[in-house]
């Protein structure tokens, strides 16, 4: 896929944590890893990154775990940027350093509309909608 494996897991983890948060529950690394089919240690690193980037929150202690703040508006673009940065939307598909509107690579004109559409779709897709669709059994997480 076009997203890194870390980003794929981060999106799935965020949807799962948001699902639990909707029920006012926090969740731990082991539960998230099992729910999304991700290696536990890898999941832990991803969750910590999401906390550092303010996508998720965490609490320590016996009632602790990961959660999404009430009322927090999260979109797919937020998760992608937190994990993979803007490269998906700006890096040259041929790996050239100087590819731009003024100095395009041979594929620039073909790829730019696709990249722009992908960015638009990720920008308008809220995590809450993914949770709703998951609850309606439209999607699965592992």
C-alpha positions, -999 to +999 in steps of 0.1 A: +000+000+000+010+036-002+011+040+036+038+027+058+031-004+079+033+018+110+007+042+096-016+014+087-014+000+122-017+036+136-050+042+118-064+008+129-052+014+165-067+049+166-101+035+154-100+008+180-090+032+208-118+057+197-143+028+197-133+020+233-133+057+243-168+061+230-178+037+258-157+058+283-132+030+284-094+031+282-074+003+266-039-011+269-013-021+245-020-058+246-057-054+239-050-030+210-024-053+195-048-083+196-077-063+183-058-050+152-035-080+146-003-061+152+029-072+171+027-060+207+060-041+209+054-024+176+019-014+187+034+001+219+058+023+199+030+034+176+007+042+205+034+063+222+040+082+190+003+089+187+003+102+223+034+124+216+017+138+185-016+145+205-037+121+184-043+099+215-040+105+253-028+081+279-032+077+317-010+057+340-020+035+369-045+007+375-073+024+356-050+038+330-046+032+293-050+049+260-080+069+250-093+097+227-103+129+244-140+137+244-149+160+216-116+157+198-120+160+161-096+135+145-093+129+107-073+103+088-049+131+076-039+138+113-028+102+118-010+100+084+009+132+091+017+121+127+033+088+115+044+093+079+047+131+076+037+149+045+058+127+021+028+109+008+014+142-005+046+159-015+075+135-022+084+127-058+072+093-069+106+088-087+125+099-057+139+131-072+149+158-047+140+188-069+106+177-083+081+205-081+055+224-100+082+245-116+107+216-121+085+185-125+097+149-129+083+128-159+054+115-137+046+147-118+016+158-139+000+123-138+005+118-100-004+152-087-042+149-092-041+115-075-021+128-046-044+158-043-075+136-043-060+113-017-051+143+006-087+156+002-102+123+010-080+118+041-087+154+052-125+149+052-127+114+067-132+116+105-122+088+128-157+090+143-171+080+110-147+050+107-159+039+142-195+042+132-189+022+100-170-004+120-199-008+143-222-013+113-198-041+102-188-023+071-151-028+080-128-049+100-096-041+119-075-073+114 
